């Protein structure tokens, strides 16, 4: 098993929603009613069972702790916290896209000509005396 497999499994286990609201509240150090407020504000979205019971993942609990830190230690209101979380998600998506593009760029063959490829001007517009073509 290589490192990537362990990281993937670790990420998958963080996504599994297993905690009920009382346990999630205890683990995150908040009151269950506070979690309900965060949910109404759109800060956290727990999974729901077929009986409509909330289930929280480790990632949700980490997010609850982050929200608490921003509100309690930094004095950021919930609207600001929501915007920060949205920006963090956007940044993560942009980083992933940048990594994809870098991998594509590394894998691209520099000698291959493609439709719409930008060519250096000096190779397109050579003066008539260059290349043996003299007037």
C-alpha positions in Angstrom: 0.0 0.0 0.0 1.5 3.3 -1.0 1.0 6.8 0.6 -1.7 7.9 -1.9 -3.9 4.9 -1.0 -3.6 5.7 2.7 -4.4 9.4 2.0 -7.4 8.4 -0.1 -8.7 6.1 2.6 -8.1 8.7 5.3 -10.1 11.2 3.2 -12.9 8.7 2.7 -13.1 8.0 6.4 -13.4 11.7 7.1 -16.4 11.9 4.7 -18.3 9.1 6.3 -21.2 10.6 8.3 -21.5 8.5 11.5 -22.1 11.0 14.4 -25.5 12.0 15.6 -25.8 15.7 16.6 -25.2 15.2 20.3 -21.9 13.4 19.7 -20.9 15.9 17.0 -21.6 18.8 19.4 -19.5 17.2 22.1 -16.6 16.5 19.8 -16.7 20.0 18.3 -17.2 21.7 21.7 -20.5 23.4 20.8 -24.1 23.1 21.8 -26.4 21.1 19.6 -28.6 24.2 19.1 -25.5 26.0 17.8 -25.0 23.3 15.2 -28.7 23.7 14.1 -28.1 27.5 13.8 -25.0 26.8 11.6 -27.1 24.5 9.5 -29.9 27.1 9.0 -27.2 29.6 8.0 -25.8 27.2 5.4 -22.5 26.8 7.1 -22.7 23.0 7.6 -24.8 20.4 5.7 -25.0 17.1 7.5 -26.2 14.0 5.7 -29.6 12.7 6.6 -30.7 9.2 7.2 -33.9 7.8 5.7 -35.6 8.8 9.0 -34.3 12.4 8.5 -31.8 12.2 11.4 -28.7 14.3 11.0 -25.4 12.5 10.7 -22.1 14.3 10.9 -18.7 13.3 9.5 -15.3 14.0 10.9 -14.9 16.7 8.2 -18.1 18.3 9.5 -16.8 18.3 13.0 -13.5 19.8 11.8 -15.6 22.5 10.1 -17.6 23.1 13.2 -14.4 23.7 15.2 -13.2 26.1 12.5 -16.4 28.0 12.7 -16.1 28.2 16.4 -12.5 29.4 16.2 -13.4 32.2 13.7 -16.4 33.4 15.7 -15.0 33.1 19.2 -11.3 33.9 18.7 -11.4 36.3 15.8 -14.8 37.8 16.3 -16.1 37.1 12.8 -19.8 37.1 12.4 -21.6 34.1 10.7 -22.0 35.9 7.4 -18.3 36.5 7.3 -17.6 32.9 8.3 -19.8 31.7 5.5 -18.0 33.9 3.0 -14.6 32.7 4.2 -15.7 29.0 3.9 -17.0 29.7 0.3 -13.6 31.3 -0.6 -11.7 28.4 0.9 -13.7 26.0 -1.2 -13.2 28.1 -4.3 -9.4 28.3 -3.6 -9.2 24.5 -3.2 -11.1 24.1 -6.5 -8.7 26.5 -8.3 -5.7 24.8 -6.8 -7.0 21.4 -8.1 -7.6 22.9 -11.5 -4.2 24.4 -11.6 -2.6 21.1 -10.7 -4.6 19.4 -13.5 -3.4 22.1 -16.0 0.2 21.7 -14.8 0.0 17.9 -15.3 -1.4 18.5 -18.8 1.4 20.9 -19.6 4.1 18.5 -18.4 2.6 15.7 -20.4 2.2 17.8 -23.6 4.8 17.1 -26.4 6.4 20.4 -27.3 7.1 19.3 -30.9 3.5 18.4 -31.6 1.6 21.1 -33.6 -2.0 21.7 -32.7 -4.9 23.5 -34.2 -5.0 27.1 -33.0 -1.5 26.9 -31.5 0.3 30.3 -31.1 3.4 30.5 -33.2 6.3 33.0 -32.6 6.1 35.8 -35.1 9.7 35.5 -36.1 9.0 32.1 -37.6 6.0 33.3 -39.6 7.1 36.6 -40.9 10.7 36.2 -42.0 12.2 38.9 -44.2 12.6 37.9 -47.9 16.4 37.7 -47.7 16.3 35.0 -44.9 16.1 31.4 -45.9 17.8 31.8 -49.3 15.0 33.8 -50.9 16.7 37.0 -52.1 15.0 39.5 -54.4 
